[in-house]
Structure formats: structure tokens, C-alpha cells
Amino acid sequence: MNSQPEIENVLKTRCSNYKPVSTGFPYQQSNSFGCQRRTLMPLPLSDDQLAALRELDTPTICNAIERFNVRGRVEGFLGIDIRCLLPELGSMVGYTVTATVDSTTPGAKQNEATWRAWVEAMAAAPKPIVLVFQDVGPQPRKSAHFGEMMATLSKRLGVVGLVTNGGVRDILEVKRLGLHYFAAGLAPSHGSPRLLEINIPVTLDGVRIEPGDLLHGDINGVTTIPLAIAAQVIEAAQQVRRDEAEWLTYLTGPEFSLEGYFKRRFSH
């Protein structure tokens, strides 16, 4: 856990006009540098439950969510435009800290107050954290707004991964850090990166993601997990696995027949 003096040292290094301010995550307020914070709700999952989610794959999580009928079957998950770039890291689970970003507007400069708000949001957020960046610049796929330096700082503050519609870089260094990358792809230059707004609702691939949402991702992609059912999703996912194991045993076993298949398939 990082102490307040450690966090302030990071901010003083990055922001020449940094002054300590009281923070908490997240409050219902906004300020002049575009940081919006929501009232913090009790975390629905224990460390053991989060660990159980990490043992599951994302398609199984998606199948489990369907059983609760809390959203449409084409809602809540990201499609093929946002890819898992480090599949060897396994499953990612965390609560979101969101931001809009831009790395391709010529001559744009980073706002120091916004940078400070981003660092403080990570420091105060529920752990583990998944950063969600919506690149709203003119060429979101042109350059990278996240690399080794930002990954190192973010990991120090409790981040386990990044999800973005833009580009990233330094993939070998970030792999060594163990930080998950879900992005459109790789780019060698950071362009002219800047953070715009912190902890506001963002939209990736048509999916609205709010600060504090719970995400699960792996080699197959990323899905949101509705907080209202998050605890129940674990057992539901385990039941999905049991059901699928039974089906696979039948499909690969000596008792398989077309008549038997159709009978099983349409009796469920």
C-alpha cells in the first residue's frame, strides 16, 4: 500500500504546481480539470472471490452472466477491435478507473492538474484497478499513450491492466511488469499524449464503462460484470463449466448419436 508522502512525491515530480488536496474515491463532484468522482459503494467481492474470478476464463464468465438475464446478449462485452496483447498473463480482474485521452492532436500539452487527478484517482480507488482509456483524438490508432513509464507508475498504485481503443507500446517491458494490455495494437511513438477527463463514463466498442465497474478479461477479450450479480457469477460460472463438461463427455463418447444429440439439445 502506498503512503500519502509517496504519492505526493510522484505528483511533485510530474506537476510543478502541485499542492496537496483532500481526496477520496469517488465523490459525486467535478472540478475545473475535468475529474468527476462518484460516491463509493461497498465492494461486493472479497479477495478470495476476486481470486476465484481470476481462475475463470472470460467466455465462461459471459455465459454465466447470461443466466441472470440482467442485460441483452450483445451487451456488456468488447469485440474484436480491442485485442488481448499479452495472453500469457492469464485472466485480468479489477475495478475501473476511467479517462478520456488524446495522443494525436498536434501541439497539445498535458494539463498538470488533470495528471494529478489521474494519479490521485488511482491511489484512492478500490484495488485491483483496471485502467480504461477512451482515445478521443483525431487518430486513435496512430500512436501510443501508454508504455513502460506509465505502466510502472500505475502498477505501483495498484493497477493490473489497461483497456483502450488506442495504441500502446513497450510491450516487452510491460510484460515483465505483469500488466495486462488490451488495446487496438502497438505503435512505437507516444505522439502528443494528454489526459482529458478522469473518472467519467467512457465508451469502448459501444459499451459504456463507468468508474468503479468490474471488468474481466483474457485472451478472448473483455467483459463487464454487473456489480449486482458479481458474487453470484462465480458459482454460476462454475456450473457452466460442469454443464459443458457433461456435454463434451457426451459429444466425444461412444453413446453419441444424432437422435440423442437433438434430444439433449432441444430439451434444455
NUTOR-62097 format. One record per atom (N, C-alpha, C): x, y, z. Coordinates in steps of 0.2 Angstrom, whole numbers, padded with zeros to 4 digits, always signed. Each point is the difference from the previous one (the first is absolute). Example, Ala and Ser with C-alpha at 12.3 -4.5 7.8 and 13.67 -1.06 7.14 Angstrom:
% residues 2
+0066-0028+0039 -0004+0006+0000 +0004+0006+0000 -0002+0005-0004 +0004+0006+0001 -0004+0005+0003 
END
This chain:
% residues 268
+0004-0006+0000 -0004+0006+0000 +0004+0006+0000 -0001+0005-0004 +0004+0006-0001 -0002+0005+0005 +0005+0003+0003 -0002+0006+0005 -0001+0006-0003 -0004+0005+0003 -0001+0006-0003 +0006+0004-0002 +0006+0000+0005 +0006+0003-0002 +0003-0003-0007 +0000-0006-0001 +0002-0003-0006 -0004+0003-0006 -0006+0000+0000 -0005+0002-0005 +0002+0008-0001 +0001+0004+0005 +0001+0007-0001 +0007+0001-0004 +0005-0005+0002 +0006+0001-0003 -0001-0001-0008 -0004-0005-0002 -0001-0001-0007 -0003+0006-0003 -0005+0003+0003 -0003+0005-0003 +0004+0007+0000 +0004+0001+0005 +0005+0005+0000 +0005+0000-0006 +0002-0006-0001 +0005-0001-0006 -0004+0001-0006 -0006-0002-0001 -0003+0001-0007 -0003+0007+0000 -0003+0003+0005 -0004+0006+0000 +0004+0005+0004 +0002+0005-0004 +0004+0006+0003 -0004+0004+0005 -0007+0000-0001 -0004+0004+0004 -0004-0004+0005 +0002-0006+0001 -0004-0004+0005 +0000+0002+0007 -0007+0000+0002 -0001+0002+0007 -0005-0006+0003 +0002-0003+0006 -0004-0005+0002 -0007+0002+0001 -0005-0005-0002 -0007+0002+0001 -0003-0007+0003 -0006+0001+0004 -0003-0005+0003 -0003-0004-0006 +0000-0007+0000 -0003-0004-0005 -0004-0006+0004 -0004-0003-0004 -0003-0006+0002 -0003-0003-0007 -0001-0006+0000 -0003-0003-0006 -0006-0003+0001 -0005+0001-0005 -0001+0006-0004 -0005+0004+0003 +0000+0006+0000 -0005+0005+0003 -0004+0002-0006 -0006+0002+0001 -0005+0003-0005 +0002+0007-0001 +0005+0002-0004 +0002+0007-0001 +0004+0000-0006 +0001+0006-0003 +0005+0001-0006 +0003+0006+0002 +0006+0001-0004 +0004+0006+0002 +0003+0003-0007 +0004+0005+0000 +0002+0004-0006 +0004-0004-0004 +0003-0005+0002 +0004-0004-0004 -0003-0007-0003 -0007+0000+0001 -0003-0005-0003 +0000-0007+0004 +0001+0000+0006 +0000-0006+0004 -0007-0001+0003 -0003-0005-0001 -0007-0001+0003 +0001-0007+0004 -0003+0001+0006 +0000-0006+0005 -0007-0002+0002 -0001-0006+0001 -0006-0003+0002 +0000-0002+0008 -0006+0000+0003 +0000-0003+0007 +0002-0007+0000 +0005-0001+0004 +0002-0007+0001 -0005-0005+0003 -0001-0006-0004 -0004-0005+0003 +0004-0005+0003 -0003-0004+0005 +0004-0006+0003 +0002-0005-0006 +0006-0002+0001 +0003-0005-0005 -0004-0006+0001 -0003-0003-0006 -0004-0006+0001 +0004-0006+0000 +0007+0000-0001 +0004-0006+0000 +0006+0000+0005 +0001-0006+0003 +0006-0001+0004 +0006-0002-0004 +0006+0000+0003 +0006-0002-0003 -0001-0007-0003 -0003-0004+0004 -0001-0007-0002 -0004+0000-0007 -0006+0004+0000 -0004+0000-0005 +0003+0002-0007 +0004+0006+0001 +0004+0002-0005 +0005-0005-0003 +0003-0004+0005 +0005-0005-0003 -0004-0005-0003 -0006-0002+0002 -0004-0005-0004 -0002+0002-0007 -0001+0007-0001 -0002+0002-0006 +0006+0000-0005 +0006+0001+0003 +0006+0000-0004 +0002-0008-0002 -0003-0004+0003 +0001-0007-0002 -0005-0002-0006 -0004+0004-0001 -0005-0001-0006 +0002+0003-0006 -0003-0003-0006 +0001+0004-0006 -0005+0004-0002 +0001+0005-0004 -0005+0005-0001 -0006-0002-0004 +0000-0005-0005 -0006-0003-0003 -0004-0003+0005 +0003-0004+0005 -0005-0003+0005 -0003+0005+0004 +0003+0006+0002 -0003+0005+0003 -0006+0003-0004 +0001+0001-0006 -0005+0003-0004 -0006-0005+0000 +0001-0006-0001 -0005-0005+0000 -0004+0000+0007 +0004+0001+0005 -0003+0000+0007 -0005+0006+0001 +0003+0006-0003 -0004+0006+0001 -0007-0001-0004 +0000-0003-0005 -0006-0001-0004 -0006-0004+0004 +0002-0004+0005 -0005-0004+0004 -0004+0005+0004 +0003+0006+0001 -0004+0004+0005 -0005+0005-0004 +0001+0000-0006 -0005+0005-0004 +0000+0007+0002 +0006+0002+0001 +0000+0007+0003 +0002+0005-0006 +0002-0003-0006 +0002+0005-0006 -0001-0004-0006 +0000+0003-0006 -0001-0003-0006 +0006-0004-0002 -0001-0005-0004 +0006-0005-0001 +0005+0003-0005 -0001+0006-0003 +0005+0004-0004 +0002+0006+0004 +0000+0000+0007 +0001+0006+0004 +0006-0002+0005 +0004+0005+0002 +0004-0001+0005 +0007-0002-0001 +0002-0003-0006 +0006-0002-0002 +0003+0003-0006 +0007+0000+0000 +0003+0004-0006 +0002-0005-0005 +0000+0002-0006 +0001-0004-0006 +0007-0001-0002 +0001-0001-0007 +0006-0002-0002 +0005+0006-0002 -0003+0006+0001 +0005+0006-0001 +0004+0001+0006 -0001-0003+0005 +0004+0001+0006 +0003-0007+0002 +0006-0001-0001 +0003-0006+0000 +0005-0001+0007 +0000-0006+0002 +0004-0002+0005 +0007-0001-0003 +0005+0004+0003 +0007+0000-0003 +0005-0004+0004 -0002-0002+0006 +0004-0004+0004 -0004-0006+0003 -0002-0004-0004 -0004-0006+0002 +0003-0004+0005 +0007+0000+0000 +0003-0005+0005 +0000+0002+0007 -0003+0006+0002 -0001+0003+0007 -0006-0003+0003 -0005-0004-0004 -0006-0003+0002 -0005+0005+0001 -0005-0001+0005 -0006+0004+0001 +0002+0006+0004 -0004+0006-0002 +0001+0006+0003 -0007+0002+0004 +0000+0002+0006 -0006+0002+0003 +0002+0006+0004 -0005+0005+0000 +0001+0006+0004 -0005+0006-0001 +0000+0005+0004 -0005+0005+0000 +0003+0006-0004 -0004+0003-0004 +0002+0005-0005 +0002+0007+0003 +0005+0003-0002 +0001+0007+0000 +0001+0002-0007 -0005+0005-0002 -0001+0001-0007 +0003+0007-0002 +0001+0001-0007 +0003+0007-0002 -0001+0000-0007 -0001+0006-0003 +0000+0002-0007 +0007+0002-0001 +0003-0001-0006 +0007+0001-0002 +0000+0003-0007 +0006+0003-0002 +0001+0002-0006 +0008+0000-0001 +0002-0004-0006 +0007+0000-0001 +0002+0003-0007 -0005+0002-0004 +0002+0002-0007 -0002+0007-0002 -0002+0004+0005 -0001+0007-0001 +0006+0004+0000 +0003+0003-0006 +0006+0003+0000 +0000+0006+0005 +0006+0000+0003 +0001+0006+0005 -0004+0000+0006 -0004-0005+0001 -0003-0001+0007 +0004-0001+0006 -0001+0003+0005 +0004-0001+0006 -0004-0003+0006 +0004-0004+0004 -0003-0003+0006 -0002+0005+0005 -0006+0000+0003 -0002+0004+0005 +0002-0003+0007 +0004+0004+0004 +0003-0003+0006 -0005-0002+0005 -0006+0004+0000 -0005-0001+0005 -0003-0007-0002 -0001-0001-0006 -0004-0006-0002 +0005-0006+0001 +0006+0001-0001 +0005-0006+0002 +0000-0001+0007 +0000+0005+0004 -0001-0001+0008 -0006-0004+0001 -0006+0002-0003 -0006-0003+0002 +0000-0007-0002 +0003-0002-0005 +0001-0007-0003 +0004-0004+0006 +0006+0002+0002 +0004-0003+0004 -0004-0001+0007 -0003+0005+0002 -0004+0000+0007 -0006-0005-0001 -0003+0000-0006 -0006-0005-0001 +0003-0007+0001 +0005-0002-0003 +0003-0006+0001 +0002-0002+0007 +0003+0005+0003 +0002-0001+0007 -0006-0002+0005 -0005+0004-0002 -0006-0001+0005 -0005-0005-0002 +0001-0003-0006 -0006-0005-0003 +0001-0007+0003 -0006-0003+0000 +0000-0007+0002 +0005-0004-0004 +0003-0005+0004 +0005-0004-0004 -0003-0007-0001 +0003-0004-0005 +0004+0002-0005 -0003+0005-0005 +0004+0004-0004 -0003+0005-0005 +0001-0003-0007 -0004+0002-0004 +0000-0001-0007 -0001+0007-0003 +0005+0003-0003 +0000+0006-0004 -0004+0000-0006 -0005+0004-0001 -0003+0000-0007 +0000+0007-0003 +0004+0000-0006 +0001+0006-0003 -0004+0000-0007 -0004+0005-0001 -0003+0002-0006 +0004+0005-0004 +0003-0002-0005 +0004+0005-0004 -0005+0004-0005 -0001+0006+0001 -0005+0004-0003 +0004+0005-0005 +0006-0001-0001 +0004+0004-0005 -0002-0001-0007 +0003+0003-0005 -0002+0000-0007 +0003-0007-0003 +0005-0003+0003 +0003-0006-0003 +0001-0005+0006 -0005-0003+0003 +0001-0004+0006 +0005-0006-0001 +0001-0003-0006 +0004-0005-0001 +0007+0002-0003 +0001+0006+0000 +0007+0002-0003 +0006+0000+0005 -0001+0001+0006 +0005+0000+0005 -0002-0003+0007 +0005+0000+0004 -0001-0004+0007 +0000+0005+0005 -0005+0000+0005 +0000+0004+0005 +0001-0003+0007 +0003-0007-0001 +0002-0003+0006 +0006-0005-0001 +0005+0000+0004 +0006-0004-0001 +0003-0001+0007 +0006-0002+0000 +0004-0002+0006 -0001+0005+0006 +0001+0006-0001 +0000+0005+0005 -0007+0000+0004 -0005+0001-0004 -0006+0001+0002 -0003-0007+0003 +0003-0006-0003 -0002-0006+0003 +0003-0001+0007 +0006+0002+0001 +0004-0001+0006 -0003+0004+0006 -0002+0007-0002 -0003+0004+0005 -0007-0003+0002 -0004-0002-0005 -0007-0003+0001 +0001-0006+0004 +0004-0005-0002 +0001-0006+0004 +0001+0002+0008 +0005+0005+0001 +0001+0002+0007 -0006+0002+0004 -0005+0002-0004 -0006+0003+0003 -0006-0005+0000 +0002-0006-0002 -0005-0006+0000 -0004-0002-0006 +0003+0003-0006 -0003-0002-0006 +0002-0007-0003 -0004-0004-0002 +0002-0006-0003 -0001-0001-0008 -0003+0005-0003 -0001+0000-0007 -0003+0006-0003 +0001+0001-0006 -0003+0006-0004 -0004-0003-0006 -0006+0003-0001 -0004-0001-0005 -0001+0006-0004 +0001+0000-0007 -0001+0006-0004 -0001-0001-0007 -0004+0005-0003 -0001-0001-0007 +0006+0003-0004 +0005+0003+0003 +0006+0003-0003 +0006-0005+0000 +0006+0003-0001 +0006-0004-0001 +0004+0000+0007 +0004-0005+0000 +0005-0001+0006 +0007-0001-0003 +0005+0000+0005 +0007-0002-0002 +0004-0003+0006 +0006-0001-0002 +0005-0003+0005 -0003-0007+0003 -0003-0004-0005 -0003-0006+0002 +0004-0005+0004 +0007-0001-0002 +0004-0004+0004 +0001+0002+0007 +0001+0006+0001 +0001+0003+0007 -0006-0001+0004 -0006+0002-0003 -0006-0001+0004 -0002-0007+0001 +0002-0005-0004 -0001-0007+0001 +0004-0002+0006 +0006+0003+0001 +0005-0002+0006 -0004+0003+0006 -0003+0006+0000 -0004+0002+0005 -0006-0004+0002 -0002-0004-0004 -0006-0004+0001 -0007+0004-0001 +0000+0005-0004 -0006+0005-0001 -0003-0002-0006 -0007-0002+0000 -0004-0002-0005 +0000+0006-0005 +0000-0001-0007 -0001+0004-0005 -0006-0002-0004 -0005+0004-0001 -0006-0001-0004 +0000+0006-0005 +0001+0000-0006 +0000+0006-0004 -0001-0001-0007 +0000+0005-0004 -0001-0001-0008 +0007-0003-0003 +0005+0001+0003 +0007-0002-0002 +0005+0004+0002 +0006-0001-0003 +0006+0003+0002 +0002+0006-0004 +0004+0005+0003 +0002+0005-0004 +0007+0002+0003 +0005+0003-0003 +0007+0001+0003 +0000+0007+0003 -0004+0004-0002 +0001+0007+0003 -0006+0002+0004 +0001+0004+0005 -0006+0002+0005 -0003+0007-0003 +0002+0002-0006 -0003+0006-0003 +0000+0006+0005 -0006+0003+0001 -0001+0006+0004 -0005-0002+0005 +0002-0004+0005 -0005-0003+0005 -0003+0005+0005 -0006-0001+0002 -0003+0004+0005 -0006-0003+0003 -0001+0001+0006 -0006-0003+0003 -0005+0006+0000 -0007-0001-0001 -0005+0005-0001 -0004+0000+0006 -0004-0005+0001 -0005-0001+0006 +0001-0006+0004 +0000+0000+0006 +0001-0006+0005 -0006-0002+0003 -0001-0006+0000 -0006-0004+0004 -0006+0003-0002 -0001+0000-0007 -0007+0001-0003 -0002-0006-0004 -0006-0001-0001 -0002-0005-0005 +0003+0000-0006 +0003-0005-0003 +0003-0001-0006 -0004-0005-0005 +0002+0000-0006 -0003-0005-0004 +0005-0003-0005 +0001-0007+0001 +0004-0004-0004 -0004-0005-0004 +0001+0000-0007 -0004-0005-0004 -0007+0000+0001 -0003+0006+0002 -0007+0000+0001 -0002-0001+0007 +0005-0002+0004 -0002-0002+0007 +0002+0006+0005 -0005+0002+0004 +0001+0005+0005 +0003-0003+0006 +0005+0003+0002 +0004-0002+0006 +0001+0006+0005 -0002-0001+0006 +0000+0005+0005 +0006-0001+0005 +0002+0005+0003 +0005-0001+0005 -0003-0005+0006 +0004-0005+0002 -0002-0004+0005 -0003-0007-0003 -0001+0000-0006 -0003-0006-0003 +0005-0006+0001 -0002-0006-0001 +0004-0006+0001 +0001-0003-0007 +0006-0001-0002 +0002-0003-0006 +0003-0007+0001 -0001-0004-0005 +0004-0006-0001 +0002-0001-0007 +0007-0002-0001 +0002-0001-0006 +0006-0005-0001 +0000-0003-0006 +0005-0005-0001 +0002+0000-0007 +0003-0005-0003 +0002-0001-0007 -0006+0001-0005 -0006-0001+0003 -0006+0000-0004 -0003+0007-0001 +0002+0005+0005 -0003+0006+0000 -0002+0002+0007 -0004+0006+0000 -0002+0003+0006 -0008+0000+0001 -0002-0001+0006 -0007+0001+0002 -0001+0004+0006 -0005+0004+0001 -0002+0003+0006 -0004-0006+0004 +0000+0001+0007 -0004-0005+0004 -0004+0005+0004 -0007-0001-0001 -0004+0005+0004 +0001-0001+0008 +0001+0005+0003 +0002+0000+0007 -0006-0004+0004 -0006+0001-0002 -0006-0003+0004 +0000-0007+0000 +0004-0003-0005 +0000-0008+0000 +0007-0002+0001 +0005+0004+0001 +0007-0002+0000 +0001-0006+0004 -0002+0000+0006 +0001-0006+0005 -0003-0006-0003 -0006+0000-0003 -0003-0006-0002 +0003-0003-0006 +0003+0005-0004 +0003-0002-0007 +0005-0006+0001 +0004+0000+0006 +0005-0005+0001 -0003-0007+0000 -0005-0001+0004 -0003-0007+0000 -0004-0001-0006 -0003+0005-0003 -0003-0001-0007 +0005-0003-0005 +0006+0004+0000 +0005-0002-0005 +0003-0007+0001 +0000-0002+0007 +0002-0007+0001 -0005-0005-0002 -0006+0002+0000 -0005-0005-0002 +0000+0000-0008 +0001+0006-0003 +0001-0001-0007 +0006-0005-0002 +0005+0000+0003 +0005-0004-0001 -0002-0008+0001 -0004-0001+0005 -0002-0007+0001 -0005-0002-0005 -0004+0005-0002 -0005-0002-0006 +0004-0001-0006 +0005+0004-0002 +0003-0001-0006 +0004-0007+0000 +0003-0001+0006 +0004-0006+0001 -0004-0006-0002 -0007+0000+0003 -0004-0006-0002 -0002+0000-0007 -0001+0006-0003 -0001+0000-0007 +0006-0003-0004 +0006+0002+0001 +0006-0002-0003 +0001-0008+0001 -0002-0002+0006 +0001-0008+0001 -0005-0003-0005 -0006+0002-0001 -0005-0003-0004 +0003+0001-0008 +0002+0006-0002 +0002+0001-0007 +0006-0005-0002 +0004-0001+0005 +0006-0004-0002 +0000-0007+0002 -0006-0002+0003 -0001-0007+0003 -0003-0005-0005 -0001-0006+0002 -0002-0005-0005 -0008+0000+0000 -0003+0003+0004 -0008+0001+0000 -0002+0005-0005 +0004+0004-0003 -0002+0005-0004 -0004-0002-0006 -0006+0003-0002 -0004-0001-0006 -0003+0006-0001 -0002+0001-0007 -0004+0006-0002 -0006+0001+0004 -0004-0006+0001 -0006+0000+0003 +0001+0002+0007 +0005-0003+0003 +0001+0002+0007 +0002+0007+0001 +0004+0003-0005 +0003+0007+0001 -0006+0004-0001 -0005-0001-0005 -0005+0005+0000 -0005+0000+0006 -0001-0006+0003 -0004-0001+0006 +0003+0004+0005 +0007-0001+0001 +0003+0004+0006 +0000+0008-0002 +0001+0001-0006 +0001+0008-0002 -0007+0003+0001 -0005-0003-0002 -0006+0004+0000 -0005-0001+0006 +0003-0004+0005 -0004-0001+0006 +0003+0004+0006 +0005+0004-0002 +0003+0005+0005 -0004+0007-0001 
END
